[in-house]
Amino acid sequence: MSHYAPVVEYFGKPTNRAEIRQDKAEYFARWPRASETIDNRSLKVTETGSGRADVTFTSTFRVESDERNAWFSGTIANEYTFAREGGGPWHIVAQRGAVSDTANGTLREVAPAPPRAEPVAEEPPPLRPPPIDRGSYAGNWDGRLPPSDDPRARGHRFRLIVSPDLQEIHYVNDIKMSPRTLRATTRMDGKTLHGQVQFRYQRSSYNIQTFTVTFTLTPIEGTDRARATFVRAMKESRFPTNRPEVSSFSGEVNRARE
């Protein structure tokens, strides 16, 4: 900085040494690596008298920044004016320049950023129904079937027996014969027990009847009652005078305490 006069015509603006120092510091902070080559053939010095001289020359430069992964280059037509007082040293009193043939680029290839993964919403845990209180369904449920369409038939009391594991179902009625259970199936649908039981009466060696009872059972919370539907149908009869018989029921049944 000692080669500069206290005030310089610096690129068309009067500038003191401190301001020139600041400008150069900012330039080298932006471009930490810099190189410049002077074309000696272009160097020309012209004394203008009164202790002044103009110096012109052409130079090429390249600057780089690792932080910004960039470089910049070009050619400068430099113009300096030097002056001195008496026999003192020469100082720069004016500096100008025009940049041409510029180019720029990156120092290294930058890998493309990986595609941004879209956030994946977590699936909520599957909804699980509350555990079944099997004790609400097990027991002896008593009701009464109305008469069938057969005018000779009469309604009768019935009992549906549900085992504690809900897998074994029996059906009995007030007819003084014990039916033999052939098959029983159950399934849960929400709070309703669905089931079907197939049973057989043997009235005599030649009078055998097979019935199917399809039912639903929904306990009424806090009581010994349940809402129920029953359809009792004769499936098969080996006695020719027996007519098909169908009875249905929809209402409440009571759980027997015995």
Helices and strands as residue ranges (DSSP letters): E 4-10, E 13-16, H 17-30, E 33-49, E 52-65, E 70-83, E 91-105, G 134-136, E 139-145, E 156-162, E 169-173, E 180-189, E 192-202, E 208-219, E 225-237, E 246-255
